[in-house]
Amino acid sequence: MPTAEAGPYRATVPGRVNLIGEWIDFNGGLVLPMPLPVVIDLHRQTNDLGLDRIISEQFEESCDFGLEAAAAGHWSDYVRGGLQYAREKGWISGGQTVSIASTIPVGAGLSSSAATIVATLRAAASDTIPVDPVAIALAAQAIENDFIGVPCGIMDQMAVAAGQPGAALALDTRSLHYQSHEVPDGWRFMVLHSGVSRALSDGRYKTRREECMVAATRLGVDYLCDAKLEDIASLDVSLAGRARHAITEADRSRRAVDALIASDMTLFGQLMTDSHISLQADMQVSVPRIDEIVRDAIALGAAGARITGAGFGGCFVALVESTQAEQWADALVRRHRGVKLIV
């Protein structure tokens, strides 16, 4: 495989919001993410420094690292993991200077990490090394799992690598078959930051994932989404909750795709709200502030609302009639200081 030229090369990759299908991308479920207009804009060029220089406009910081330096729990890890992967594949050689500009809020649950890795890989592959979206997504997942140390599923990487603007991506997380569905006229998915930041590397994500794996093993299934509700009584309370969420969320996600195709806003919104309740009670990944905001979002007229991403803070998403979207957002932001409209 040829090595990419020195550059400069640019890649722009969007963030994403997950409309429904939370915590089931590694449990064998169908998920429904959607790319957003917030993006990672990344430039790469080979340097003669013998090291990787990573520059962030967002953090107003420039950092130098050895070409084989291990992850350091630093924002630059996502770029350096991508560069090390690209060097191993022979896409690039030597040190690289990478500049990043981002409009994706950090710690918001909008997949800034996946977008950064995918952008790095695309800029490293350049125009001379064709890599399809699925291959890029799988490589990005491997980097996050093995280099960063977060045992994430495949949804985020596929959403930002294969998603189309203005459309939801119905993704089968087992086969990686996907299909884009246009958002119906009159629907507006509003994404807002709760004001509560979070990080997946703090261990809570890993703990929840491990609990899902244990539950699947004890129920004798390869994927927790395949378990039956009548069997979860054999599990302790925590594991039963994780299993109940996976089973019911898989069903909600399938029904949500049908509702999207049928332009059934009422049903789609109710499924979103039911998803939030399950994430709050069974997965235990919501926080009181977001629970309160979600209740008020619905009281103010949203068809449905839910925390999005892995949880523990970050963003929430609400489904609102397009004609009411701005008025609705203004009322919610006035009611909850610190809430910020993203899109």
N, C-alpha and C positions, 0 to 999 in steps of 0.2 A: 504494500500500500504506500502511495507517495506521501511524503511529508509536506504539510502545508507551508506556503511561503511565509516570509517574516511578517507580513502584514503591512499596514494595520487592517484588522478585521473587526466588524461590528455585528452584534447580535442583540435583538430586542425581543424580550419574552414577557408575557403578561403574568400577573398574579391570577388567582382564581378564588371564587367563592364556591363552596359546596352547598347546593340547594337542599339536598337530602341524601341520605345514605352515609351516615357518620359512623365511624369506628367499625365499618364492615369491609373495608377494602382488603384487609388481610384475613378476614373471616369468610371470604367467598361470596360476598354480596355484590349487587348491582349498585353503582353510585351515579350521582347526577351533578357533577361540577360544571361550572361555567367560567370561561376566561373573563377577565375584567380589563378596563382601560388603563389601570395602573400597571406600570411596567418596570422591569430591569433593563437598562440600556448599558451594554458592556462593550468596551473596546479592548482588543488584544494586539500586542505587537511583540515580536521577539527582540530581546535586548542582549547586550554583550557583557552583562554584569555578573553572570554566573549564579544568579538567584532570581526568585520571583518577587517582583515589586507590585503590591496591590494598593490601589488608590481608590478611596471612597469619597465621593462628594457629600453623601448623606452624613457620614461620620467625620468629615473634614480631617481625614487621617491617611497617611501613607505608611505602609509596613513592608519590610523586607524579610524574606524567609529563604532558607536553604531549599534546594530543589526536592529533597526527600524528607523535609521536616514533617514531623507528625502533627496531627490536629492539636490545637492549643486552646480550644474552647473560645475561639475568637471569631468575629464575623467573617474574617478572611478565609476561614477553613473551607467554606463552600466553594470558593474560587480555587483554592490550592488543591482541594481534592479533585476538582475537574481537570486542572492542569496536570497533576500527577497521572491521572487516568489517561489523558491524551498522550503524554510522553510514553507511557507503557505501550500504548497502541501504535506508536510511531507517527501520530498525527503531527506532532510538533517536536522540537528538540531545543535544549538549552533553556535559559532563563526567559521569563515573559514579564512584560509590563502590562498590567490590566487595570483599566479605569472603569469605575462603576458609578452610574447615576441611577437612582431609584425613586419612584413615586409610590412604592409599596410600603406601607407602614411596617416597621419591625415589631414582632411579637403580637401581630394582629390576627393570626390564623388565616392569612391570605396567600400562603405558600411562597413567601419571599425566598426561602431557602431553596426550594425546588426550582424556582425560576432562575435563581443565581447559578445553580449548577448546570441547568439546561442551557442557559446563555453562554456559560464558559465552554461547554462542550461544542456548541454550535460555532462559536468564534474560533475554537481550536481546530475543528474539522474544516472550516472555511468552505470555499466553493469547490475545492478539488477532491474532497472526500465525502461522497454522498452517504448520509446516515439517515434512515427513515425515523419517523417520530417514535415508533415503538422501541427501536434500538436505543435511541437517545434516552427515552424514559427509563428503560431498564438499566442503562448505564448510570443514570442519575440516582436511581434508587439504590444501586449497589454502592455508590460513593457515600450516600447518606447513611446506609447501614454499616459499611465497613470502615470508612475513613472518619466520618463524623461520630458514629456510634449511636445513632437513633434508629431503632428497628421499625421504620415506617413501612407502610404499604406502598402500592403503586399508583394510587389515585392522583396525588398532587403532580407527580412527574408527567403522567399521561395527560392530565388536564391542561398543563401549560405547554406541553410539546405537541399535542394533537388537537386541542380545542380550537373552535372557530369563534370569532367575535360575534356577540349577539345570539349565540346558540348554546344550549345545554348539551353536555356530552354524556350520553347514556353509555356507561362503561361496564362491561362484564369483567370483573377483576380476576377471574380465573383464566378465561380464554384471551383476554385483552381485546376482544371484539368491541368496537365502539361505533356509535351512530350519533350524529348531531341532529338536534331538534330545535327549530326556531322558536323563540319565545313568542307566545301569541300576542297579537295586537291588543293594547289596553293593559297589559301586564307590565309592572315595573318591580324588579327586584332591587330593593334598597339595602345597601351594605353600610353599616355604621360601626365605628369603633366604640366599645363600651367605656374606654378609659382605663380598663384593667389590662395590664400587660402580662404576658406569660412566655415561658420558654419550654420547648419540648425536652431539652437536655437536662432538666432538673430532676428527672427520674420518674415523675408521675405517669408520663406516657408509657414508659417501659413497663411500669408496674401493671397498668391496665391491660396492656397487650399480653403480658405474661399470664394474667388472670384469665383472659380469653382463651389462651392456648391450653391452660390447665383444665378449664371447663370443657373444651372440645375433647380433650383426651379422656376425661372421666365419663363423658357421654358417648364415647366410642365413635366420634365422627371426625373426618379430616378437616371439615370447615364448620365452624360454630353455627353459621347460618343454616346448615342442614339439620340441626338438632330439632327436636319436637318439644313444644312447650310442656306437654304432659310428663316429660322425662326430667325436667329441671328440678323437681321436688327432691331429687336425690342429692342435690348439691347444697353446700352451705350457703348462707344468705348472700354473701358477696358474689360468689361465683354464679349463683342462680340469677342475680341481677344482671351480670354481664351477659349471660346466655339469653336471658329474656330480651335484653335490648337488641342483641344481634339478630335473633329470630324475628322479632317484630319490626325492626328497622329494615330488614331485607324485604319483608312484605310491603312496608310503607313505600320503599323506594320503587318497587315494581309498579305499585298502584299510582305513584306520582308520575311516572313516565306516561302511563295511560291517561292520567288527568291532563298532563301537558299537551299531549296529542289531541285530546278532546276539547281543549281550551276550557276546562272545568276549574276555574279559579277557586271556587268555594272548597272543593275537595282537596286541591293541591295545598291551599292554605291550612286546612285542618290537619293534613298529614304533616306539614312542617311543625305545627304547634304540638302535635302528638309526639313528634320526634324530639322536640325540646324537653317535654315532660319525661320522656324515657331517658334522655341524656342526664337530666337532673336527678332522677330517682334511681335508675338502674345502673347507669354507667358512672354516675356521681362525678361528672366532669364539668358541671356548670358551677357558677358562683352566685351568691345571693343578689349582688347588684345586677347581674345580667338577667336573673329570674324576674326581678322587679321591672326592668326595662322591657323585657319581652311581654309581660302582662300589660304594661301601659301601651306598648306598640299596638297590641290587638285592641285594647280599649279605645284607642284613637282612630281605629278604622282599618288596620291591616287585616288582610284575609288570613294571615298566619305569620308566625315569626319563630326564630330559633337561634340558639348559639351555633356558630359554624366553626369548622376546623376541629382540632383535637380537644379544644375546650380550655378550662382553667383560666378564662379571661379572653381577651382579644375581641373579635368582631361578632356581630350577629347580623342576620339577614331577615328581611321582612318582604312579604309580597303585598303590593299596594296597587290600586288602580292608577294608571298613568296620570289621569287628570287630577288626582288628589295627591300625587307624590310629594310635591314641594310643600304644600300646606301641611301634610302629615309630618314630614321631616322637621319642619320648623317647630311644630307643636311638641314633638318628642324631644328635640334638642333643648327647647325652653324648659321642659319639665325635668330634664336630667342634665345637670351641669357636668361637663367633661365628655359627654357623648359627641362624637364628631362624624359627620357624613363623609363617607369615602366615595361612593358612587350612588 
